Amino acid sequence: MQIRLYLDEDAMDSDLVHALRMHGVDVTTALDEGLIEHYDNDHLAFATSQSRALYSFNAGDYLALHSEYLTQGRHHAGIILAAQQRYSVGEQMRRLLRFINLRSADIICWACLLP
């Protein structure tokens, strides 16, 4: 099964979303889901409830939430983190597509930095 994505409001660039959708990625955003200005734990809870990996630039907060989930014995569908303003939209798309194509949603529960 292919990884499905949820982009929080930090990462939900409309050009990136459009490009991912054009490449067949199942992606939704905080805007699509009415979650603008919600807390990070709300974003992760939504992504988890929908079996979607969360993509964000907010490494510090999501790594802390990932640790909290593990400590509590809870699981999520994955957290993909990237450094903000490090990658162009095109480079984010290429890296996300490569990441998605190399992994299966059936075997993930992790937090990682986009290489």
N, C-alpha and C positions, 0 to 999 in steps of 0.2 A: 504494500500500500504506500502511495506517495505521501510525503510530508505535506500537510496543509499549514498555511501560515496565517498568523494574526500579527499585524503591525500596530504597535502602540502609537500614540500621537507624536512621539519624537521621531519615529522612523517612517511615517506614512506619507512620504512624498508621492504626489499624484502621478508623476512620471514613472517612478519605480513601480507603483501599483499597476499602472497601465501596462508597462513592459512585462512584468511578471505574468499578468493575465494573458497577454498576447502569446506568451510561451506556455500557456496551459496550466499555470500554477493556480491552485485553489487558494486565494488570498482574500482576507477581509481586513478591515481597519477599524481603529477606534471611532473614526467618523462614521463609517458604515453602520456600526453597532451602537451608536449613541453614547459612547464612553469617553467623550472629550472631557478633560479636567477631572477625571477620576483618579483615584490612588493607584499606584503600581500593583498593589495586591489585588485590586479589582480587575485590572487588565490580565494578570496571570490567572486569576480564578476564572475569568471568562474564557481565555484561551484553553485552559484545562478542561472546562465543561464542554467545549466544542472539539476536543482532541486536536488542537492546533498548536504548533510550535510558535512561541512568541518571538518576534524580532524587534530589537530595540538598540538604542545607543546608550541606554542608562545602565551601564555595567555594574556600578556599585550597588544600587538598590536591588537589581534583579539577582545578583550573586548572593546577596544577603537573604532574599526571599527563597532562593534555591536551597540554601543551607537550612533555612527554617523548615521548608518542606521536608527535607531529608531527616532532620532531627525529629519531626513529628510523625515520620513514617508515611508521609503523603507523597503523591506522585503528580507530575505534570507531563505535558506532551513535549517538552523541550523548550529551551531558551537559547536563542541565537543572538549574540551580542557583537556589535561592531563599534569601532571608534568613530565618533561623530566628526564629520567633515574630513575624514581621512580618505574616503572613497567617493568617486563620482557616482551618479545614478547608474550609469552603464557598468561601472566596476562592481557596484553592489549587486546589480542584477546578475552579472556573470558569476560572481562568487556564490550568491544564493542558489542559482541554478545548479552550479557544480556541487554544492553542498547537498541539495535536495536529491540530485541524481545519484549520489554516492551512498545515501543512507535510506533506510526504510523507517516509516513511522511505526512499524510493528515492534521495533527494538530500541526505541529512544526514551530516555528520561535523563536528561543532562542539561548542563549549562555550558556553553562554549563561546569562545571568541571567534568571530569569522576570520579565517586566515587571510 
